[in-house]
Amino acid sequence: MRRLSPECGDMGHRGDSVEKPEDGIMIKLIAVDLDGTLLDGENRIDGRNIRALQRALDMGIYVVPATGRCMGVFPQELTGLTGLQYAVTENGALIWDYQGERELRRWGLPRGKAEKILRLVEGERAGAGGNPAHGRGFRVYAEVFVHGQAYADIRSLEGIEATPLGMNFIRYFTENHNFVSGLCAQQKLLDAAEKVNLYFPDSADGAGVRSRLEQDASIKIASSICGNVEVTAAGVEKGAALWELAQQLGIGRREILVFGDNENDLGMFAAAGTAVAMGNAGERVRQAAGHVTGTNDEAGVAAFLEKYVI
């Protein structure tokens, strides 16, 4: 393991002035978000990022993917890293142990909640939610995460090639899911759900549904991309799961380094001694971080690690 380098240097993006990491801190755990952080705009991982993470693992540093994704939709380049042991998935709803090939911890949605969410969305689509803007019947893509696997209704595939969400979303949704007929009717499956993700081609539709869901104190709402609503049980977040894992490993807050780009990464920032926002992150996320690196299209994760850690 290596201490953060005392070398000065601006890792900011587009003229941002960034303080150098605090000297003399031994980094023992690196948590890295995927979409918008480790993955580039084409949902690929730059080879430079992979090499940097492998170098960190070889040095004895824990590398922990921390993402809203479930295990079933992880990039193969990432899972192929030698020495990868843990992952915080589904916005913290599930901690995966690679070595034991098991769920280390899991926080599921309240029983019946996933079905209720899906039926609420269907009601909104039909104009039953009291919002005239929804009377036309909007499009939404729903996925449910159950024990690390993604499930969706097979009807979601109808006309998906024309969705304005783009080819990256189409590839993600069509290649990595278990499709069932009548998702809302799969009660046994839904009762075991950890997370529900909703994707709205029109972000205004998503905002309306989000406002309804935010009235429910038993769930937590987050977002990782525009037009996206992510639902887990109340109290579930990446930061809480990461901190629980760190405590089990005997790692202190000052020894944790995290990378992120969106609102579902803010809890991680609070749980870490060193928080790094990507250059493509929004202003709120950049302000919450202690440091800003290059964008996800510039291998910003590797750039920071190469300069200060590995």
C-alpha positions in Angstrom: 0.0 0.0 0.0 1.2 3.5 -0.7 0.6 6.9 0.9 -1.0 9.6 -1.2 1.8 11.4 -2.9 2.8 14.9 -1.6 3.4 16.0 -5.2 1.5 19.1 -6.2 -0.5 19.3 -9.4 -3.8 20.3 -10.7 -6.0 17.3 -11.4 -8.9 19.6 -12.2 -10.9 19.8 -15.4 -11.5 22.9 -17.5 -9.5 25.2 -15.2 -10.8 23.9 -11.8 -8.3 24.5 -9.0 -8.0 21.4 -6.9 -6.3 20.9 -3.6 -3.8 18.1 -3.5 -4.7 15.1 -1.3 -3.6 15.3 2.3 -0.1 14.1 2.8 0.8 11.0 4.7 -2.5 9.1 4.3 -2.2 5.3 3.6 -5.0 4.4 1.2 -6.3 0.9 1.9 -9.6 0.9 -0.1 -10.6 2.5 -3.4 -14.3 2.6 -4.2 -15.2 3.5 -7.7 -18.6 4.2 -9.3 -19.2 2.7 -12.8 -21.6 4.7 -15.0 -20.2 8.1 -15.7 -17.0 7.4 -13.7 -15.1 4.2 -14.6 -17.2 3.7 -17.8 -16.8 6.1 -20.7 -19.6 7.6 -22.8 -19.8 4.4 -24.8 -20.2 2.3 -21.6 -16.7 0.9 -22.0 -13.8 0.9 -19.6 -10.6 2.5 -20.9 -7.6 0.1 -20.7 -5.7 2.7 -18.7 -8.4 2.6 -16.0 -8.2 -1.2 -15.9 -4.4 -1.2 -15.6 -4.5 1.4 -12.8 -7.0 -0.6 -10.8 -5.0 -3.8 -11.3 -1.9 -2.0 -10.1 -3.7 -0.9 -7.0 -4.9 -4.5 -6.3 -1.4 -5.8 -6.8 -0.2 -3.3 -4.2 -2.6 -4.8 -1.7 -5.3 -2.1 -1.9 -8.9 -3.2 -1.9 -10.7 -2.1 -5.1 -14.4 -2.0 -4.6 -16.8 -1.2 -7.5 -19.7 0.8 -5.9 -22.6 1.2 -8.3 -26.3 1.3 -8.9 -25.9 -1.7 -11.2 -26.5 -5.3 -10.0 -24.0 -8.1 -10.4 -25.7 -9.5 -13.4 -24.8 -6.4 -15.5 -21.2 -5.8 -14.5 -18.6 -5.3 -17.3 -16.5 -8.4 -17.8 -13.3 -6.3 -17.9 -14.0 -5.3 -14.3 -14.9 -8.7 -13.0 -11.8 -10.1 -14.6 -9.4 -8.1 -12.4 -7.1 -10.3 -10.4 -7.6 -10.0 -6.7 -11.0 -8.3 -6.8 -12.8 -9.3 -3.6 -15.9 -7.1 -2.9 -18.4 -5.0 -4.7 -21.1 -2.6 -3.4 -24.0 -3.0 -5.8 -27.5 -1.7 -6.3 -26.8 1.6 -4.6 -25.7 -0.2 -1.5 -28.6 -2.8 -1.3 -26.2 -5.7 -1.8 -22.5 -6.3 -0.9 -21.0 -9.1 -2.9 -18.1 -11.3 -1.9 -16.3 -12.5 -5.0 -14.0 -14.9 -3.1 -16.9 -16.7 -1.4 -19.2 -16.1 -4.3 -22.0 -15.0 -2.0 -24.0 -12.1 -0.7 -22.1 -10.6 2.2 -25.0 -8.3 3.2 -28.4 -7.6 1.5 -31.1 -5.0 2.2 -34.3 -5.8 0.4 -37.3 -3.6 -0.4 -40.3 -3.9 2.0 -42.5 -6.8 1.0 -44.9 -5.8 -1.7 -43.2 -2.5 -2.4 -41.7 -3.4 -5.8 -45.2 -4.4 -7.1 -46.7 -1.3 -5.6 -44.1 0.9 -7.4 -44.6 -0.8 -10.8 -48.4 -0.5 -10.4 -48.1 3.2 -9.5 -46.1 3.8 -12.6 -48.7 2.0 -14.7 -51.4 4.1 -13.2 -49.4 7.3 -14.0 -48.9 6.1 -17.6 -52.7 5.7 -17.9 -53.3 9.2 -16.7 -54.7 7.9 -13.4 -52.2 9.8 -11.3 -53.9 13.2 -11.5 -51.3 14.8 -13.8 -52.8 15.9 -17.1 -49.4 15.8 -18.7 -49.3 12.0 -18.3 -52.7 11.5 -19.8 -51.2 10.8 -23.2 -49.5 7.6 -21.8 -45.7 8.0 -21.5 -43.0 5.4 -22.1 -41.0 3.9 -19.2 -38.6 1.1 -18.9 -38.6 -0.8 -15.6 -36.1 -3.3 -14.2 -36.1 -5.1 -10.9 -33.0 -6.4 -9.2 -33.4 -9.7 -7.3 -30.3 -11.3 -5.6 -28.0 -9.6 -8.0 -29.9 -10.3 -11.3 -31.9 -7.9 -13.4 -35.5 -8.7 -14.5 -37.7 -6.8 -16.9 -41.1 -7.3 -18.7 -40.7 -8.8 -22.2 -43.1 -6.2 -23.4 -40.4 -3.6 -22.8 -38.6 -4.8 -25.9 -41.5 -3.6 -28.2 -40.2 -0.7 -30.2 -37.1 -0.3 -28.0 -35.0 0.3 -31.1 -36.6 3.7 -31.5 -36.1 4.9 -27.9 -34.5 8.3 -27.6 -32.5 6.9 -24.7 -29.9 5.8 -27.3 -27.8 2.8 -28.3 -26.0 2.5 -25.0 -29.2 2.0 -23.1 -30.6 -0.4 -25.8 -27.5 -2.6 -25.4 -27.6 -2.5 -21.7 -31.3 -3.3 -21.5 -31.5 -6.0 -24.1 -28.3 -7.9 -23.4 -28.2 -8.2 -19.7 -31.7 -9.0 -18.4 -33.9 -11.9 -17.6 -37.2 -11.2 -19.4 -40.5 -12.4 -18.0 -44.1 -12.1 -19.2 -46.2 -9.8 -16.9 -43.6 -8.5 -14.5 -46.2 -7.0 -12.2 -47.8 -10.4 -11.7 -44.5 -12.1 -10.6 -45.3 -11.7 -6.9 -42.7 -14.1 -5.6 -40.0 -12.5 -7.6 -41.0 -9.0 -6.7 -41.2 -9.8 -3.0 -37.5 -10.7 -3.1 -36.5 -7.5 -4.8 -33.7 -5.2 -3.6 -34.1 -2.4 -6.1 -36.4 -1.0 -8.8 -35.0 1.1 -11.6 -37.1 3.3 -13.9 -35.9 4.9 -17.1 -38.0 7.7 -18.7 -37.2 8.9 -22.2 -38.9 12.1 -21.2 -37.3 13.3 -17.9 -40.4 15.4 -17.1 -42.4 12.1 -16.8 -39.7 10.8 -14.5 -39.9 13.9 -12.3 -43.6 13.4 -11.8 -43.2 9.8 -10.8 -40.3 10.7 -8.5 -42.4 13.3 -6.7 -45.0 10.7 -6.0 -42.5 8.1 -4.7 -40.7 10.6 -2.5 -43.9 10.8 -0.3 -43.2 7.2 0.8 -40.9 7.2 3.9 -40.2 3.4 3.6 -38.1 3.9 0.4 -35.1 5.9 -0.7 -35.0 7.6 -4.1 -31.8 8.3 -6.1 -30.7 8.9 -9.7 -27.6 8.2 -11.6 -28.5 9.5 -15.1 -31.0 12.0 -16.5 -34.5 10.6 -16.6 -33.7 7.8 -14.2 -35.4 7.0 -10.8 -33.8 4.4 -8.6 -35.7 2.9 -5.6 -34.3 1.0 -2.6 -35.4 0.5 1.0 -35.1 3.6 3.2 -31.6 4.0 4.7 -29.9 2.1 1.8 -27.1 4.0 0.1 -23.6 3.3 -1.3 -22.0 5.2 1.6 -23.6 3.2 4.3 -22.8 -0.1 2.6 -19.2 1.0 1.9 -18.7 2.0 5.5 -20.0 -1.3 6.8 -17.6 -3.2 4.5 -14.7 -1.0 5.6 -15.4 -1.6 9.3 -15.5 -5.3 8.7 -12.1 -5.0 7.0 -10.7 -2.8 9.8 -10.3 0.2 7.5 -10.8 3.7 8.8 -12.5 6.6 7.0 -9.2 8.4 6.3 -7.9 5.3 4.5 -10.8 5.3 1.9 -10.6 6.9 -1.5 -13.7 7.2 -3.6 -14.6 8.3 -7.2 -18.1 9.3 -8.4 -20.0 11.6 -10.7 -23.7 11.7 -9.6 -26.1 12.2 -6.7 -26.1 8.5 -5.7 -22.3 8.9 -5.0 -22.7 11.6 -2.4 -23.1 9.2 0.5 -19.8 7.6 -0.5 -18.1 11.0 -0.5 -19.2 11.4 3.2 -17.9 8.0 4.1 -14.4 8.5 2.7 -11.4 10.5 3.7 -10.7 11.4 0.1 -13.5 12.0 -2.4 -12.8 12.6 -6.1 -15.5 13.9 -8.5 -15.2 13.3 -12.2 -14.8 16.3 -14.5 -18.1 15.4 -16.1 -19.9 15.5 -12.7 -22.6 18.1 -11.9 -21.8 21.1 -9.8 -23.4 19.7 -6.7 -21.2 16.6 -6.8 -18.1 18.6 -7.6 -18.7 20.9 -4.7 -19.1 17.9 -2.3 -15.8 16.4 -3.4 -12.4 17.4 -2.1 -10.9 16.9 -5.6 -11.8 16.9 -9.2 -10.1 14.8 -11.9 -10.6 14.4 -15.6 -13.8 13.2 -17.2 -14.9 9.6 -17.7 -13.9 9.9 -21.4 -10.4 11.0 -20.3 -9.7 8.0 -18.0 -10.0 10.4 -15.0 -9.9 7.6 -12.5 -6.5 6.4 -13.8 -5.2 9.9 -14.0 -5.7 10.5 -10.3 -4.5 7.1 -9.2 -1.3 7.4 -11.3 -0.5 10.8 -9.9 -1.3 10.2 -6.2 -1.6 6.5 -5.3 0.1 4.0 -7.6 
